[in-house]
Amino acid sequence: MIAPARVAAFDILNAVSAGRADLPAAIARARASLDDDRDRNLAAEIATGVERWRAALDHVIESLAARKLARLDPEVVTILRLSAYQLLHLTRVPAAAVVDDAVELTRRAKKRSASGFVNAVMRSLSRRRQSLPLPPRPPDPGQREAALDYLSITLSHPRWLVSRWYDRFGFDDTERWLQFDNGRPKLTLRANGLRITTDALAERLAMLDVQVTPGRFCSDALIVERGQVIGVAEPGLFVVQDEASQLVSRLVEAEPGTNVLDCCASPGGKTTAIAAAMGDRGLVVACDVRPKRVALLAQTVVASGSHAIRIVRADASRPLPFSRQFDRVLLDAPCSGVGTLRRDPDIRWRRREEDLPALAAAQRRMVEQAAACVVPGGRLIYATCSSEPDENEDVVGGFLAAQPGFVLADARSIAGIPASVVDGQGFLRTLPHRHGLEAFFGAVIEHRAGGPQHRA
């Protein structure tokens, strides 16, 4: 009998590769079908690991099989990948059990004719685990093609993105970045200041045998080192939110009595952080467009206990249903997401370099609409979870060139923003190889009182 976790991992990876779901959605669906927490965790670990190491796995499999994966049925490719991942990365699982399950999965997928091939490839890999045919780290990192082979294949990242980072940051920093992405992320929490202090939350978690350490950049952040939080701690006391994302919330610098518009608010982590920073005194209008995203946003808001937040369904790419009335407008724009490859490894293979121009054009339209809601003297905060200039400083620069009534402010002037995460242009910019955080970008743009005003 095939282990239930491996069957679930197979289903998850098939859904992702077929484009029926992204990795988090596919994992959530599979977890609901499993009764045992150990099976749920193992299925998620296998599926996530395959997406994280897919380029290296594919290279090894093709080398041992002496054929391209494109010539194989998708189900067979999935079985080879998840089995190879277990052999190479989950050494506590007996190799014989992995090979046997690979053959049984092949039969279960009605690909019986491929079972001998799968068996032979997996047995060959089991024997070769200590001498894998992967590109080595080049002795001269300045040899570009050899460096890119190692970075993109052995460290398993898309070559187009690795090439960009190599050219901007150099070999050593790019290598550190990819190693960061390939690590297993720890859960980071933000204490909900409307209901509990950070210290009190840490004490409450300790009583539940959950060990946490303070964040390095945000005073509300707690990093879970050991123990189970979800489903154990009381809902609403915290939000799962990485520190880089928490820093974006701080850029808003909302105070009691402030009127704030959050244009792309779901799932609500930044929205509720803003309300907490205001002491729940003032107004936060939180928008999103898709019904499921709005429903998720509403759940987060209710759990937070905030009374200052109002939810409006609105499309940030079109004229927003508000006058110029907000002191702060946050646009955390939809983006490529390539700054979050550690937590969302499937993005590595879903995104293409040719996606960037269309994303940047959409972001520019959203900036124009968001800016139309900022009062003179107020601020627009533009943010992404992308590392790429196309979506970041290029979007901001294009907007400022067309809108002389707005100017860039230095993020170092914002209380609670450490100078170490602000670059020479005044942008918030977190970098994995430098800060140990996901790659986020944030710009603070002031609407000069009395300057030209344009309605998009």
NORWO-V939366 format. One record per run of one state. SS is the DSSP state (~ for helix, > for strand, _ for the rest). FROM is the first residue (numbers start at 1). TO is the last residue. If there is no record, write none. Layout:
# NORWO-V939366
ss->SS from->FROM to->TO
ss->SS from->FROM to->TO
This chain:
# NORWO-V939366
ss->_ from->1 to->3
ss->~ from->4 to->17
ss->_ from->18 to->22
ss->~ from->23 to->32
ss->_ from->33 to->36
ss->~ from->37 to->52
ss->_ from->53 to->53
ss->~ from->54 to->65
ss->_ from->66 to->68
ss->~ from->69 to->71
ss->_ from->72 to->73
ss->~ from->74 to->89
ss->_ from->90 to->94
ss->~ from->95 to->108
ss->_ from->109 to->111
ss->~ from->112 to->127
ss->_ from->128 to->143
ss->~ from->144 to->154
ss->_ from->155 to->158
ss->~ from->159 to->169
ss->_ from->170 to->170
ss->~ from->171 to->181
ss->_ from->182 to->187
ss->> from->188 to->191
ss->_ from->192 to->197
ss->~ from->198 to->207
ss->_ from->208 to->210
ss->> from->211 to->214
ss->_ from->215 to->220
ss->> from->221 to->226
ss->_ from->227 to->237
ss->> from->238 to->240
ss->_ from->241 to->242
ss->~ from->243 to->251
ss->_ from->252 to->257
ss->> from->258 to->262
ss->_ from->263 to->268
ss->~ from->269 to->277
ss->_ from->278 to->281
ss->> from->282 to->288
ss->_ from->289 to->290
ss->~ from->291 to->304
ss->_ from->305 to->308
ss->> from->309 to->313
ss->_ from->314 to->325
ss->> from->326 to->332
ss->_ from->333 to->337
ss->~ from->338 to->340
ss->_ from->341 to->346
ss->~ from->347 to->350
ss->_ from->351 to->352
ss->~ from->353 to->371
ss->_ from->372 to->373
ss->> from->374 to->384
ss->_ from->385 to->388
ss->~ from->389 to->391
ss->_ from->392 to->392
ss->~ from->393 to->402
ss->_ from->403 to->405
ss->> from->406 to->409
ss->_ from->410 to->410
ss->~ from->411 to->413
ss->_ from->414 to->418
ss->~ from->419 to->421
ss->> from->422 to->422
ss->_ from->423 to->427
ss->> from->428 to->429
ss->_ from->430 to->431
ss->~ from->432 to->435
ss->_ from->436 to->440
ss->> from->441 to->447
ss->_ from->448 to->456
